[in-house]
Amino acid sequence: MFWRLLRDGITDAHHHFAVEEALVRLVDEGESPPTLRLRQVRRAVFLGAMQEAWSEVDVDYCRTHDIKIVRRANGGGAVYHDVGSFCFSAFFPRALFPQSDAELYPLFAAPVIRTCADYGLTATRTGRNDLLVGGRKIYGSAQLAWYTAFVQSGTFLVNMDFDTMAQALTPPALKFADKAAQSVKERVTSLERELGHPVPVEEVMARLVTHFTALLGLEWTPGDLTPAETALAAELLAVKYGTEEWNLGTRRTYSTTVATRTAAGVVTLAADLDGDVILAARLHGDLLLSDQGVALSVLAQALAGQRLATAPVVVERSALPGAVKEAVLSLLAELKPGT
């Protein structure tokens, strides 16, 4: 299976994600080949597609310290990045892999486990998308489906600035409700922290590619961005990923906010009520959904105008996975008629 191995050198976080969307779109259209993109960025916070920026990130701190904030198209939680670590994204027609979406997580994590073993470290899977070393997260992943195309992305922490990360991210306490660690700084680790000395990022990336080759049977042709990919990325940067509307959204306060934690992640429901009528609603969280949060957004819009007694019917009819539906139903049950 021949793939393009892409190192485009783009380190601006906004441009970086414009390229990500351009690639998946053009793979879907048959214009781009299956691609493994290795990528690093200058200091930035990556928000999950379904997260609320102002509650997950210290926006003022990031602006003061020139830390970019960018919203990804895939799900999951907010993460801090700098050039001390790296990510990979595998873009491919979904038909290339017979495995289920859930089975792709361990398939693409296997090369990371093997890379950790190269350094004498045992990485173990936890939940659906994370790898732990010494009980702390060293790797996380997420997925994005785009019609016939698919993206499996992963983040490998090599040399991390934990102090800046702790200042930039403000995750809710609920995120750590079932974990021994009670802060993001305690929860994650890096190769450098575990080994006690710096590790060249380029060396780790090279090892990872070697293990991708051996474990997934992939063969590589190094390549560059095509003119079509470059042009589409420039357009997406201008109209989407370079805008505050996409990255931060509108900062709005609702009269009631409730949240719960599920196996799929933290789910938050914010709402304004007039008596037992939901005037407006917003659903957000660090959920690992591959649809860019479309179903969550559609449900929030559908809840507007519903009475509390009829709102559960709307939830049941939504396209959300069962665990997320149950979470939203439990949050609706917590809402009390407003005035």
C-alpha positions as CSV (number, residue, x, y, z in Angstrom):
1,M,0.0,0.0,0.0
2,F,1.9,3.1,-1.2
3,W,1.3,6.3,0.6
4,R,2.7,9.8,0.4
5,L,4.9,10.8,3.4
6,L,4.4,14.5,3.8
7,R,6.6,17.0,5.8
8,D,5.4,20.4,4.6
9,G,7.2,22.4,7.4
10,I,4.2,24.5,8.3
11,T,4.4,25.5,11.9
12,D,1.7,28.2,12.2
13,A,-1.2,26.5,13.9
14,H,-3.9,28.2,11.9
15,H,-2.3,27.4,8.6
16,H,-1.5,23.9,9.9
17,F,-5.2,23.0,10.3
18,A,-6.2,24.6,7.1
19,V,-3.9,22.1,5.4
20,E,-5.5,19.3,7.4
21,E,-8.9,20.0,6.1
22,A,-7.7,20.6,2.6
23,L,-6.1,17.2,2.5
24,V,-9.1,15.3,3.8
25,R,-11.4,17.1,1.3
26,L,-9.1,16.3,-1.6
27,V,-8.7,12.7,-0.6
28,D,-12.4,12.4,-0.6
29,E,-12.5,13.9,-4.1
30,G,-9.8,11.5,-5.3
31,E,-7.4,14.4,-6.0
32,S,-5.0,13.5,-3.2
33,P,-3.3,10.2,-2.4
34,P,-3.4,8.4,1.0
35,T,-1.0,10.5,3.0
36,L,0.8,10.3,6.3
37,R,1.6,13.9,7.4
38,L,4.1,14.5,10.2
39,R,3.7,17.9,11.7
40,Q,4.9,20.3,14.4
41,V,3.7,23.7,15.4
42,R,4.9,26.7,17.3
43,R,3.2,27.3,20.6
44,A,-0.5,26.8,20.3
45,V,-3.6,25.4,21.9
46,F,-5.7,23.0,19.8
47,L,-9.4,23.0,20.8
48,G,-11.6,20.0,20.0
49,A,-14.4,20.7,17.5
50,M,-17.1,20.6,20.2
51,Q,-15.4,22.5,23.0
52,E,-16.3,26.0,24.4
53,A,-13.1,28.0,24.1
54,W,-13.6,30.5,26.9
55,S,-14.0,27.8,29.6
56,E,-11.3,25.4,28.4
57,V,-8.5,27.9,27.6
58,D,-7.0,31.0,29.4
59,V,-7.6,33.2,26.3
60,D,-6.0,36.3,27.8
61,Y,-2.8,34.3,28.9
62,C,-2.5,32.9,25.4
63,R,-2.9,36.3,23.7
64,T,-0.3,37.9,26.1
65,H,2.2,35.1,25.5
66,D,1.7,34.7,21.7
67,I,0.2,31.3,22.0
68,K,-2.2,30.6,19.1
69,I,-5.6,29.2,19.7
70,V,-7.1,27.1,16.9
71,R,-10.2,24.8,16.7
72,R,-9.7,21.4,15.2
73,A,-12.2,19.8,12.9
74,N,-12.1,16.6,15.0
75,G,-13.3,15.8,18.5
76,G,-11.5,15.4,21.8
77,G,-10.1,17.8,24.3
78,A,-7.9,20.9,24.3
79,V,-4.2,20.2,24.1
80,Y,-1.1,22.4,24.2
81,H,1.6,22.0,21.5
82,D,5.0,23.4,20.7
83,V,7.9,22.2,18.5
84,G,9.1,19.9,21.3
85,S,6.4,17.4,20.4
86,F,4.7,16.3,17.2
87,C,1.5,15.0,15.6
88,F,0.7,12.7,12.8
89,S,-2.4,12.5,10.6
90,A,-3.2,9.6,8.3
91,F,-5.5,10.6,5.5
92,F,-7.0,7.8,3.4
93,P,-10.2,6.6,1.7
94,R,-12.2,4.8,4.4
95,A,-12.5,1.7,2.2
96,L,-8.8,1.0,2.5
97,F,-9.3,-0.4,6.0
98,P,-11.9,-3.1,6.8
99,Q,-11.7,-2.4,10.6
100,S,-14.4,-0.5,12.4
101,D,-13.7,3.1,13.5
102,A,-13.1,1.8,17.1
103,E,-10.6,-0.7,15.9
104,L,-8.6,1.9,14.1
105,Y,-7.6,3.5,17.4
106,P,-5.4,0.6,18.5
107,L,-4.2,-0.1,15.0
108,F,-2.7,3.3,14.7
109,A,-1.5,3.3,18.3
110,A,0.6,0.2,17.8
111,P,3.5,2.0,16.1
112,V,3.6,4.5,19.0
113,I,3.7,1.6,21.5
114,R,6.6,0.1,19.6
115,T,8.4,3.5,19.5
116,C,8.1,3.9,23.2
117,A,9.5,0.4,23.6
118,D,12.6,1.5,21.6
119,Y,13.3,3.8,24.5
120,G,12.7,1.1,27.1
121,L,9.2,2.4,28.0
122,T,6.0,0.4,28.3
123,A,3.0,2.3,26.9
124,T,-0.4,0.9,27.7
125,R,-3.8,1.7,26.2
126,T,-6.5,3.3,28.3
127,G,-10.0,4.1,27.2
128,R,-10.5,4.4,23.5
129,N,-7.8,6.8,22.4
130,D,-4.9,7.3,24.9
131,L,-1.6,5.7,25.7
132,L,-0.1,5.9,29.2
133,V,3.5,5.6,30.4
134,G,3.9,5.3,34.2
135,G,0.2,6.1,34.6
136,R,0.4,9.4,32.7
137,K,-0.7,10.2,29.1
138,I,2.0,10.3,26.5
139,Y,-0.2,10.0,23.4
140,G,-3.8,10.8,22.4
141,S,-5.7,10.4,19.2
142,A,-8.9,11.5,17.4
143,Q,-10.8,10.7,14.2
144,L,-12.5,12.7,11.5
145,A,-14.9,11.3,8.8
146,W,-15.4,13.3,5.6
147,Y,-17.7,11.5,3.3
148,T,-15.5,8.7,1.7
149,A,-12.3,10.0,3.4
150,F,-11.1,9.5,6.9
151,V,-8.4,10.9,9.1
152,Q,-6.7,9.2,12.1
153,S,-4.6,11.7,14.0
154,G,-2.3,11.2,16.9
155,T,-0.2,13.4,19.3
156,F,3.1,12.1,20.7
157,L,4.6,14.1,23.6
158,V,8.4,14.2,23.3
159,N,9.8,17.3,25.0
160,M,6.9,19.3,26.5
161,D,6.8,22.7,28.2
162,F,4.6,21.6,31.1
163,D,4.5,25.0,32.8
164,T,3.2,26.9,29.8
165,M,0.7,24.1,29.1
166,A,-0.6,24.4,32.7
167,Q,-1.1,28.1,32.3
168,A,-2.7,27.9,28.9
169,L,-5.3,25.2,29.6
170,T,-8.2,25.5,32.1
171,P,-10.0,22.1,31.9
172,P,-13.1,21.7,34.1
173,A,-12.6,19.8,37.4
174,L,-15.1,17.2,36.1
175,K,-12.5,16.1,33.6
176,F,-10.4,14.6,36.4
177,A,-13.3,13.2,38.4
178,D,-12.3,9.6,37.8
179,K,-8.5,10.1,37.7
180,A,-5.8,10.1,40.3
181,A,-4.3,13.2,38.7
182,Q,-6.1,16.4,39.6
183,S,-4.5,18.7,37.0
184,V,-3.5,18.6,33.4
185,K,0.2,18.9,34.4
186,E,0.0,15.8,36.6
187,R,-2.0,13.8,34.0
188,V,0.5,14.0,31.1
189,T,4.1,13.0,30.5
190,S,6.7,13.0,27.8
191,L,9.6,11.0,26.6
192,E,12.0,13.5,28.1
193,R,10.3,13.4,31.5
194,E,10.3,9.6,31.6
195,L,13.9,9.2,30.4
196,G,15.4,12.1,32.3
197,H,17.1,13.7,29.2
198,P,16.1,15.4,26.0
199,V,15.2,13.3,23.0
200,P,15.5,14.7,19.4
201,V,12.0,15.0,17.9
202,E,13.2,14.1,14.4
203,E,14.7,10.8,15.8
204,V,11.3,9.9,17.3
205,M,9.4,10.7,14.1
206,A,11.8,8.5,12.1
207,R,11.3,5.6,14.4
208,L,7.6,6.0,14.3
209,V,7.6,5.9,10.5
210,T,9.7,2.7,10.6
211,H,7.1,1.1,12.8
212,F,4.2,2.3,10.6
213,T,6.0,0.5,7.7
214,A,6.4,-2.7,9.6
215,L,3.1,-2.9,11.5
216,L,0.7,-1.6,8.9
217,G,2.5,-2.7,5.8
218,L,2.7,0.8,4.4
219,E,5.3,2.0,1.9
220,W,6.2,5.6,1.4
221,T,6.9,8.1,-1.4
222,P,8.1,11.4,0.1
223,G,6.1,14.2,-1.5
224,D,5.1,17.9,-1.2
225,L,1.7,19.6,-1.1
226,T,0.2,19.8,-4.5
227,P,-0.9,23.2,-6.0
228,A,-4.5,22.2,-5.4
229,E,-3.9,21.4,-1.8
230,T,-1.9,24.6,-1.3
231,A,-4.7,26.7,-2.9
232,L,-7.5,25.2,-0.9
233,A,-5.5,25.5,2.4
234,A,-5.0,29.2,1.7
235,E,-8.7,29.7,1.1
236,L,-9.6,27.8,4.3
237,L,-7.1,29.8,6.3
238,A,-8.6,33.0,5.1
239,V,-12.3,32.2,5.7
240,K,-12.1,29.7,8.5
241,Y,-9.0,28.7,10.5
242,G,-7.6,32.2,10.6
243,T,-10.8,33.7,12.1
244,E,-11.8,34.2,15.7
245,E,-15.4,33.3,14.8
246,W,-14.2,29.7,14.1
247,N,-11.5,29.4,16.7
248,L,-13.1,31.2,19.7
249,G,-16.8,31.5,18.8
250,T,-19.1,33.8,20.6
251,R,-18.7,34.3,24.3
252,R,-22.2,34.0,25.8
253,T,-23.5,33.4,29.3
254,Y,-26.5,31.2,29.8
255,S,-28.8,31.2,32.9
256,T,-28.2,27.5,33.6
257,T,-25.2,25.3,33.0
258,V,-25.0,21.6,33.9
259,A,-22.4,19.0,33.0
260,T,-21.7,15.3,33.4
261,R,-18.9,12.9,32.5
262,T,-19.4,9.9,30.3
263,A,-17.2,7.2,28.7
264,A,-17.3,9.4,25.6
265,G,-16.1,12.5,27.5
266,V,-17.5,15.5,29.4
267,V,-20.8,16.8,28.1
268,T,-22.1,20.3,29.1
269,L,-25.5,21.7,28.5
270,A,-26.0,25.4,28.8
271,A,-29.5,26.8,28.5
272,D,-31.8,29.8,28.9
273,L,-35.4,28.9,30.1
274,D,-38.7,30.8,30.3
275,G,-40.8,28.8,32.7
276,D,-40.5,25.2,31.4
277,V,-39.6,26.3,27.8
278,I,-36.0,26.1,26.6
279,L,-35.4,29.5,24.8
280,A,-31.8,28.6,23.7
281,A,-29.4,25.8,24.3
282,R,-25.8,24.9,23.7
283,L,-24.1,21.5,23.9
284,H,-20.4,21.2,24.1
285,G,-17.6,19.0,25.5
286,D,-14.4,17.0,24.7
287,L,-16.3,14.3,23.0
288,L,-14.7,11.9,20.5
289,L,-17.2,12.1,17.7
290,S,-16.0,11.9,14.1
291,D,-18.7,14.2,12.6
292,Q,-17.2,17.5,13.6
293,G,-19.9,18.0,16.2
294,V,-22.7,18.4,13.7
295,A,-25.1,16.1,15.5
296,L,-24.5,17.9,18.8
297,S,-25.1,21.3,17.1
298,V,-28.2,20.1,15.4
299,L,-29.7,18.8,18.6
300,A,-29.0,22.1,20.5
301,Q,-30.9,24.0,17.8
302,A,-33.7,21.5,17.9
303,L,-34.0,21.9,21.7
304,A,-34.8,25.7,21.3
305,G,-38.5,26.2,21.8
306,Q,-39.1,22.8,23.4
307,R,-40.7,22.3,26.8
308,L,-38.7,20.3,29.3
309,A,-41.3,17.6,29.1
310,T,-41.0,17.1,25.4
311,A,-37.2,17.8,25.0
312,P,-36.3,14.1,25.8
313,V,-38.2,13.0,22.7
314,V,-36.0,15.3,20.6
315,V,-32.9,13.9,22.1
316,E,-34.0,10.3,21.4
317,R,-34.5,11.2,17.8
318,S,-31.0,12.7,17.4
319,A,-28.1,11.1,15.5
320,L,-25.9,11.1,18.6
321,P,-24.4,7.8,20.0
322,G,-26.3,6.1,22.8
323,A,-23.9,7.1,25.6
324,V,-24.1,10.8,24.6
325,K,-27.9,10.7,24.3
326,E,-28.1,9.3,27.8
327,A,-25.8,12.0,29.1
328,V,-27.9,14.8,27.5
329,L,-31.1,13.2,28.9
330,S,-29.6,13.2,32.4
331,L,-28.6,16.8,32.0
332,L,-32.1,17.8,30.9
333,A,-33.5,16.1,34.0
334,E,-31.4,18.5,36.1
335,L,-32.9,21.6,34.5
336,K,-35.6,23.4,36.6
337,P,-38.2,25.8,35.2
338,G,-36.8,29.3,35.0
339,T,-38.4,32.7,35.2
